[in-house]
Amino acid sequence: MKTTRALLDRLQADSKLHRLCGFDLRHALPSESTFSRAFAEFAASELLQRVHARMIEDNLGDQLIGHISRDATAI
């Protein structure tokens, strides 16, 4: 979603997403300005990058994932 408003609209319309994101259906969603401040803090602290790195470390450890790409274009 490109905007905070679009996220809020989607959260209001989609109860499954609402619950997956940890919001209680009995309470109102935070305001658009609260979401914006939270997103700014997440970006400044690089929270998502650290969570992603930790998930990879916890699930893969020192494993190396190999991938071979082949191009069949004639030379």
C-alpha positions in Angstrom: 0.0 0.0 0.0 1.4 3.3 -1.0 -0.1 5.5 1.7 -0.9 5.3 5.4 -4.5 6.1 4.6 -4.7 3.1 2.2 -3.4 0.8 5.0 -6.0 2.1 7.4 -8.8 1.7 4.9 -7.6 -1.9 4.2 -7.4 -2.7 7.9 -10.9 -1.4 8.5 -12.3 -3.5 5.6 -10.3 -6.7 6.2 -10.9 -8.3 9.6 -8.3 -11.0 9.0 -5.6 -8.5 8.2 -6.8 -6.5 11.2 -6.2 -9.5 13.5 -3.0 -10.6 11.8 -1.5 -7.1 12.5 -2.3 -7.5 16.2 -5.2 -5.2 16.5 -8.2 -6.1 18.6 -11.5 -5.9 16.7 -13.2 -4.4 19.7 -11.1 -1.3 19.7 -10.6 1.5 17.1 -7.4 1.5 15.0 -4.8 4.2 15.8 -5.1 7.5 13.9 -3.3 8.2 10.7 -0.8 10.5 12.5 0.0 7.8 15.1 0.7 5.3 12.3 2.9 7.9 10.5 4.9 8.5 13.7 5.3 4.8 14.3 6.5 4.2 10.7 9.0 7.1 11.0 10.4 5.5 14.2 10.6 2.1 12.6 12.5 3.5 9.7 14.9 5.6 11.9 15.7 2.6 14.1 15.9 0.1 11.1 13.6 -2.1 13.0 12.4 -4.1 10.1 15.9 -4.8 8.8 16.9 -6.0 12.2 13.8 -8.3 12.6 14.5 -9.7 9.1 18.1 -10.4 9.8 17.2 -12.1 13.1 14.6 -14.3 11.4 17.1 -15.4 8.9 19.7 -16.1 11.6 17.2 -18.0 13.8 15.8 -20.1 10.9 18.9 -20.7 8.7 21.9 -20.1 11.0 25.1 -20.6 9.1 23.4 -22.5 6.2 24.3 -21.4 2.7 21.5 -21.4 0.2 22.8 -22.0 -3.3 21.1 -21.1 -6.5 22.2 -21.7 -10.1 20.9 -19.6 -12.9 21.5 -20.7 -16.4 21.1 -18.7 -19.6 20.1 -20.7 -22.6 20.8 -17.8 -25.0 23.1 -18.9 -27.9 26.5 -17.2 -27.9 
